[in-house]
Amino acid sequence: MRRNIILNIKKVVDGDGIIAEDFLTKKEFEVRLYGIDAPEMKYCDKIKKDEKELQMPAALLIKLGYLSFEFFKSNITIGEKCTLVQEENNHFDKYGRSLGYLILSNGSSLNEIMIKKGYAKPYDAVFCENLPLYQKWNLSAKKSSKGLYKIVDNF
């Protein structure tokens, strides 16, 4: 059974995360979008790993991270009322962030938008029911040179 949380967007953290406020309880919490991964925006352990794995300089990866962040921000509005849809038994990541599909006030999924437009890639380290779709849409974005794929072949 899925769980839906009505929330207000308080802040965009990066290309795959936000700070939100529960509409009912007014409690603030961090959300990481299911099944997607955007490049990092600062030098950290993950960017060191990505740099080595992708054979790409950290400075370029950080630039891609900022492009993803700007695209993410352009698709939501601070204060916007959205719905966080969570899969059963899959509510938090290892850092305690809430996981979910972010359904915008217009009914579209920001997770899907980020993948389809090429500003995030599929993330398989945490279970996500939509991962096979995300992989298919990512391949299409890559073939069409959308989003970050205009600049690089992988990120």
Secondary structure by P-SEA (a helix, b strand, c coil): cbbbbbbbbccccccccbbbccccccbbbbbbbcccccccccccaaaaaaaaaacccaaaaaaaaaaaaaaaaaaccccbbbbbbbcccccccccccccccccccccccaaaaaaaaccccccccccccaaaaaaaaaaaaaaaccccccccccc
